[in-house]
Amino acid sequence: MSIEIMLLGVLIGITLLGYMIAINAHGLGRLLGSFLIATIILAGTVWAIVQYSNYGADMKQQEKIRNLQLEKQQVEDRARNQEQSFMEDRKKIEAANKIKEIINQGAGYASTMVNVDLRDFSTELDELVGRANSMKNNIAALETGFENLKNEKTVFPGTVPTINEAMSNLNEAAKYYRLYFRAEDSAQEEIRERVMRQKAREAEDLFKKASSQIASSL
């Protein structure tokens, strides 16, 4: 029981006691005086009860307002968190798409070198050499493109070493692709072709691994 209720109980008790005294008073003057005092005490008691009731209602209203403000704050926080999460997911997806574009191009170049016909007798030698040189230039441009994805690489840091290793193998494959046409004999051709295809195959596998790493991070 709170102190306020105890005090109200005391006031009610005093009021009842005042009226009991007034009822038992003898003489008109005492009777009127006792009832006047008892009435004043009653008025004070009623005022105190009304104030206590109003105070309780105000407290409930304030508590209700606080709860509404808290709920509003929680809704705003959830909306803010959802928006932030959406922006982060969007940033991640955009970064993944840009890196995947590099991966797909690299895997395509690797696949080309794995399957290229180095002894295509239906094509002039100059054209075959031009294809090898073009491959080197394409890979150099791809490597530059990947280096420029500085922000995107921070989103998928675990994938960067895999792609770098794939690029290294791709460059090696492209180097032996060009060297093949400078071989002095068939033995050199065979070795350079074997190294080219091996490095290209390793690059292709690494690009696939990098793609899987990104997919698992989304």
N, C-alpha and C positions, 0 to 999 in steps of 0.2 A: 504494500500500500504506500502511495506517495505521500510526501509531507503535505501537499496541497489538499488532498482528500481528508487527511487527519485534521487539518485546520478548519476545513468546512464542517466536518463532524462536530468539532468543538463549538463553532459558531451556532450550529443548529441546536446543540445541547444548551448553550447559553440562552438562545431564543426561547426554547421550551421552558427553561427554568424561569426566564423573565415573565412569561405568561402565567406560569403556575404561581409565581409570587403575586402577580397582579390579581389573579382570581381569588387568592386568599387574603388580599389586602382588606383592611377594615377602614371605613371612612371614605367619604366621597373624594377628598383631596388625595389621599394615598392611592385610592383605586385609579383615579384619572392619571396621576403621576406614574404609577406602576405600568399602566397600559401604554402610556406615551413612551416610556423608556423601552418597554418590550417591543412596541411597534418600530421604534427607531432601530433597535437591534435586529428586528425582522427585516427591515428595509436594507440594512447593511449586509445581512446574511444573503438575502435575495440578490443584491448587487454583486456580492462575492461569487455566488453560484453562477450568475450570468457571465461574469468576467472569466471565470474558470472554463465555462462551456465555450465561450468565444475563443479563449486562448487555445483550447483543445482543437477547435475547428480550424483555427489559423495554423496550428502546428501540422494538422493533417493536410491542409491545403499546401503549405510550404513543402511538406514531405512529398506530396503528389507532384508539385512543380519540379522539385529536385529529381524525382524519379523520371519525369518526362524529359528533363534536360539531360540526364544521364543516358536515357535510351536514345535521344537525338544524337548525343556525342558518339555513342556506340555505333549507330547507323552511319554517321559521317565517317567514323574511323574505318568501318568495314568497306564503305564505298571507296575511300581513299586507298585502302590496301588492295582492293580489287582492281582499281584503276592502275595502281603501281604494278601489280602483278601482270595485268594485261599489257602494259607498256614493256615490261621486262620480257614477257613471252614474245611480244611482237619483235622486239630488238633481237631476241635470240633466233627467231625464225628467219628474220632478214639476214642475219649474219650467217646462219646455216645455209641459206640459199646461195649466198655469194661464194662461200667456201666450197659448196657442192658443185657449183659451176666450174671452179678450178679443178676439182677432183675429177669430174666427168670428162673435161677436156684432156687432163693428164692421162686418165685411163684410156681415152680414145687414142691418144698418140702412142701409148704403150702397146695397145692392141694392134695398131697399124704395124708397128715394128716387129711384133711377134709373128704376124701373118704376111708381111710383105714378101713379094716374089722378087728376090734380088737378081734372078737370072731371067727376067722377062725379055725374051728375045724379040717380042713384038714392039718393044719400045727402044728408042734410041738411047745410047749411053748418056748423052748430055741431059736428057730428060730424067733419067734415073738418078744422076748426080744432083740435078736440080731438086728432085724430091727430097734427097738426103739433106741438102743445104736448107731447104724450106722447113724440114722437120726441126733442124737445129734452131732456126730463127723462131719458129712457133713455140718451142719449148722455152727459149730465152724470154719471149714475151709473156708466156704463162708464168714463169718464175717471177718476173717483175710484177705481174698482176697480183700474185700471192703476197709478195713482199709489201705491196701497198695496202693490203687489208689489215692494217695495224689494229684498228678497233675490233674488227671481227675476230681476230686471232685471240684477243683477250677474253672473248666469250667462250672459246673452246681451246684453252691452252693445252689440254692433253692430246689434242689432235695434231698440233703444229709439228712436233718431232716426227710423227709418222709421215706427214706430207713432205717435210723437208728430206727425209730419207728417200721417199718415192721420187722426189725431184732429182736427187743425186743419182739414183739409178737410171732415171729417164735421160739425164744428161750423158751418162756413160753409154747408154744404148745408142743415143744419137751420135756420139763421137765414133763408135765402132761402125755405125751405119755409114757414115761418111768415109771412114778409113777402109771399109770393104772395097770401095771402088778405086782405092790406091794400092791395093795388094799387088805384090810382085809375082805371086804364083797361087796356085789353087790351094796349097796348104795354108797360106796366110788368109785366103778368102774364107776357108772353112773355119779357122780359129776365130776370125773377126765376126763372122756370121753367128757362130755359137755364142760368143760373149754378148753380142748385140741382143740376141733373142732371150738369153738368160737374164740380162739386166732389164730388158723390157718386161719380161714376165714377172720379175721381182717387183718392179715399179707398179705393174698392174695390180698385183696382190696387195701391195701397201696402200694403194689408192682405195681398194675395196675395204681394207681394214679401217682406213680413215673415215670412209663413208659410214661404216657400221658404228664407229665411235661417236660420230655426230648424231646418228639416229638414236642411239641409246641415251644420249644426253638431253634429248628433247622431251 
